[in-house]
Amino acid sequence: MKIVIIGAGGRLGAALVREFGAKYDLAGFDHAQLDLSNLHDLREKLGGMNFDVLINAAAFTNVDFCETQRDQAFLINAEAPGVLAEICNAKDAKLIHFSTDYVFDGEKRAPYTEEDQAKPISAYGESKLTGEKNVLAADERHLVVRVSWVFGPDRPSFIDAMIKRARENEKVDAIADKFSTPTYTQDIARMLPQFFDRGVEGGILHFANAGKCSWQEYAQWALDCCERIGVSLKATTVGACKLTDMKSWVARRPVFSVLSTAKYTELTGTPPRAWREAVTDYITRFYSKK
Ligand SMILES: NC(=O)c1ccc[n+]([C@@H]2O[C@H](COP(=O)([O-])OP(=O)(O)OC[C@H]3O[C@@H](n4cnc5c(N)ncnc54)[C@H](OP(=O)(O)O)[C@@H]3O)[C@@H](O)[C@H]2O)c1
């Protein structure tokens, strides 16, 4: 099976390249090698290649910049995925495209299912939702995987920033009134091959580690894990702050965006592992020697 990964330099894309490199005939493109905003280049470069699965892990992910660079956000997150889907159609290949919990408005207080209506409250969310629609309009057998709060060793995320702050400062705090679920890139990479076959499930699929938490709970667990393995910290308790304290944020963010993984569990017969277990695994593996 030949696989092409776009976004190979990103947090998720790099994890996918590492996980699949030994098992599949793989080609990866980072931003410098393939620019999603150059639709002509996309058609030229990918149109001339042979592959069975195209994975798009690239996106304009800076939520605040998307608000002020709306056209660029829509070009990269919405228009380009539609072009990728068309390229795949011409080859009878499957597109696996990543999307986000930020397509929801966050007003629900139970996990969002694939059937729930998406109502984004930011340009990022709007552009990602339009991208999903463009992919599935080209062929509903393509797969859109929505993930939340992605973390992993290939690019620092919230969890790494919190650990860094706790190592350098006596006092740290994190938002206590915003809820979703962390998702480990390694767990995404391990589950994804079940969906490579074009005959297998298309449409929208939610994937995240199991459970839910606030950013404060997430950060506290990360510090607890660090303490347990002997990482020296100046702060060991995470204080609470509010979403409304984040005065520098330009874009609105959903306050509750937990993704239901019931469909994933039903399809595969295996639930994702709990977020605490995934975070423990990550910290034990990548912080032990630091
Ligand atoms: N991170 C999260 O918490 C989160 C949550 C929900 C959903 N997601 C989704 O998960 C997917 C993977 O995100 P991630 O966490 O891996 O984010 P990431 O680390 O920001 O990776 C995105 C990658 O896309 C690349 N990229 C940006 N603009 C591009 C362009 N015009 N052409 C080609 N490549 C471009 C970036 O390259 P440069 O850095 O060089 O620009 C980066 O390597 C995305 O679809 C994202 O929307 C992420």
Ligand as a Chemical Component Dictionary entry (heavy atoms), coordinates in Angstrom:
data_LIG
# 
_chem_comp.id                   LIG 
_chem_comp.type                 NON-POLYMER 
_chem_comp.pdbx_formal_charge   0 
_chem_comp.three_letter_code    LIG 
# 
loop_
_chem_comp_atom.comp_id 
_chem_comp_atom.atom_id 
_chem_comp_atom.alt_atom_id 
_chem_comp_atom.type_symbol 
_chem_comp_atom.charge 
_chem_comp_atom.model_Cartn_x 
_chem_comp_atom.model_Cartn_y 
_chem_comp_atom.model_Cartn_z 
_chem_comp_atom.pdbx_ordinal 
LIG N1  N1  N 0  -3.307 20.826 17.641 1  
LIG C1  C1  C 0  -4.526 20.612 18.100 2  
LIG O1  O1  O 0  -4.781 20.708 19.306 3  
LIG C2  C2  C 0  -5.631 20.185 17.164 4  
LIG C3  C3  C 0  -6.918 20.068 17.690 5  
LIG C4  C4  C 0  -7.937 19.667 16.848 6  
LIG C5  C5  C 0  -7.684 19.405 15.524 7  
LIG N2  N2  N 1  -6.418 19.545 15.018 8  
LIG C6  C6  C 0  -6.207 19.254 13.598 9  
LIG O2  O2  O 0  -5.241 18.218 13.508 10 
LIG C7  C7  C 0  -4.477 18.381 12.325 11 
LIG C8  C8  C 0  -2.989 18.368 12.674 12 
LIG O3  O3  O 0  -2.672 19.470 13.505 13 
LIG P1  P1  P 0  -1.316 19.560 14.328 14 
LIG O4  O4  O 0  -1.681 19.549 15.761 15 
LIG O5  O5  O -1 -0.343 18.565 13.825 16 
LIG O6  O6  O 0  -0.885 21.041 13.942 17 
LIG P2  P2  P 0  0.540  21.632 13.512 18 
LIG O7  O7  O 0  1.624  21.049 14.368 19 
LIG O8  O8  O 0  0.329  23.096 13.478 20 
LIG O9  O9  O 0  0.757  21.062 12.062 21 
LIG C9  C9  C 0  0.168  21.612 10.929 22 
LIG C10 C10 C 0  1.175  21.506 9.812  23 
LIG O10 O10 O 0  0.606  22.077 8.641  24 
LIG C11 C11 C 0  1.620  22.840 8.009  25 
LIG N3  N3  N 0  1.053  23.856 7.150  26 
LIG C12 C12 C 0  0.520  25.058 7.496  27 
LIG N4  N4  N 0  0.164  25.739 6.399  28 
LIG C13 C13 C 0  0.485  24.952 5.345  29 
LIG C14 C14 C 0  0.389  25.105 3.942  30 
LIG N5  N5  N 0  -0.115 26.222 3.386  31 
LIG N6  N6  N 0  0.834  24.109 3.147  32 
LIG C15 C15 C 0  1.363  22.997 3.683  33 
LIG N7  N7  N 0  1.495  22.793 4.989  34 
LIG C16 C16 C 0  1.060  23.768 5.812  35 
LIG C17 C17 C 0  2.435  23.420 9.141  36 
LIG O11 O11 O 0  3.706  23.797 8.665  37 
LIG P3  P3  P 0  4.460  25.083 9.286  38 
LIG O12 O12 O 0  4.408  24.937 10.769 39 
LIG O13 O13 O 0  5.810  24.979 8.698  40 
LIG O14 O14 O 0  3.684  26.245 8.802  41 
LIG C18 C18 C 0  2.482  22.239 10.102 42 
LIG O15 O15 O 0  3.560  21.405 9.817  43 
LIG C19 C19 C 0  -4.977 19.674 11.671 44 
LIG O16 O16 O 0  -5.942 19.352 10.710 45 
LIG C20 C20 C 0  -5.657 20.402 12.815 46 
LIG O17 O17 O 0  -6.663 21.279 12.332 47 
LIG C21 C21 C 0  -5.384 19.927 15.826 48 
# 
loop_
_chem_comp_bond.comp_id 
_chem_comp_bond.atom_id_1 
_chem_comp_bond.atom_id_2 
_chem_comp_bond.value_order 
_chem_comp_bond.pdbx_ordinal 
LIG N1  C1  SING 1  
LIG C1  O1  DOUB 2  
LIG C1  C2  SING 3  
LIG C2  C3  SING 4  
LIG C2  C21 DOUB 5  
LIG C3  C4  DOUB 6  
LIG C4  C5  SING 7  
LIG C5  N2  DOUB 8  
LIG N2  C6  SING 9  
LIG N2  C21 SING 10 
LIG C6  O2  SING 11 
LIG C6  C20 SING 12 
LIG O2  C7  SING 13 
LIG C7  C8  SING 14 
LIG C7  C19 SING 15 
LIG C8  O3  SING 16 
LIG O3  P1  SING 17 
LIG P1  O4  DOUB 18 
LIG P1  O5  SING 19 
LIG P1  O6  SING 20 
LIG O6  P2  SING 21 
LIG P2  O7  DOUB 22 
LIG P2  O8  SING 23 
LIG P2  O9  SING 24 
LIG O9  C9  SING 25 
LIG C9  C10 SING 26 
LIG C10 O10 SING 27 
LIG C10 C18 SING 28 
LIG O10 C11 SING 29 
LIG C11 N3  SING 30 
LIG C11 C17 SING 31 
LIG N3  C12 SING 32 
LIG N3  C16 SING 33 
LIG C12 N4  DOUB 34 
LIG N4  C13 SING 35 
LIG C13 C14 SING 36 
LIG C13 C16 DOUB 37 
LIG C14 N5  SING 38 
LIG C14 N6  DOUB 39 
LIG N6  C15 SING 40 
LIG C15 N7  DOUB 41 
LIG N7  C16 SING 42 
LIG C17 O11 SING 43 
LIG C17 C18 SING 44 
LIG O11 P3  SING 45 
LIG P3  O12 DOUB 46 
LIG P3  O13 SING 47 
LIG P3  O14 SING 48 
LIG C18 O15 SING 49 
LIG C19 O16 SING 50 
LIG C19 C20 SING 51 
LIG C20 O17 SING 52 
# 
